[in-house]
Amino acid sequence: MTEPIVSVKTYALIFTSLLALTLTTTLLAYIDLGVFNMVIAITIAVIKATLIVSFFMHALYEFKLVHVIIAGGILWFLILVFMTLGDFLSRGWVK
């Protein structure tokens, strides 16, 4: 199996993007946007995780089976999060 050849320029661009997104997250923490602070922070975190998995972990260049396994892991994570959220919201102490 041949390894994918990724240029140093691509790695530098992704690294710079990750640094910029981290700076953006940090600067947005000082701005009060109400509920949207968490929404924006999680969105940026998902973008950073996608960049890391795609380029640094080479998932972008893998077989389709690896993509299915990654999608299954994400689906399982979402199931766990939403079941926990449903349990939390169904309790009496939330108003």
MODELLER restraints for C-alpha pairs under 7 A, 6 or more apart:
rsr = mdl.restraints
at = mdl.atoms
rsr.add(forms.Gaussian(group=physical.xy_distance, feature=features.Distance(at['CA:4:A'], at['CA:61:A']), mean=6.75, stdev=0.5))
rsr.add(forms.Gaussian(group=physical.xy_distance, feature=features.Distance(at['CA:18:A'], at['CA:48:A']), mean=6.18, stdev=0.5))
rsr.add(forms.Gaussian(group=physical.xy_distance, feature=features.Distance(at['CA:21:A'], at['CA:44:A']), mean=6.67, stdev=0.5))
rsr.add(forms.Gaussian(group=physical.xy_distance, feature=features.Distance(at['CA:25:A'], at['CA:41:A']), mean=6.05, stdev=0.5))
rsr.add(forms.Gaussian(group=physical.xy_distance, feature=features.Distance(at['CA:53:A'], at['CA:59:A']), mean=5.97, stdev=0.5))
rsr.add(forms.Gaussian(group=physical.xy_distance, feature=features.Distance(at['CA:54:A'], at['CA:60:A']), mean=4.75, stdev=0.5))
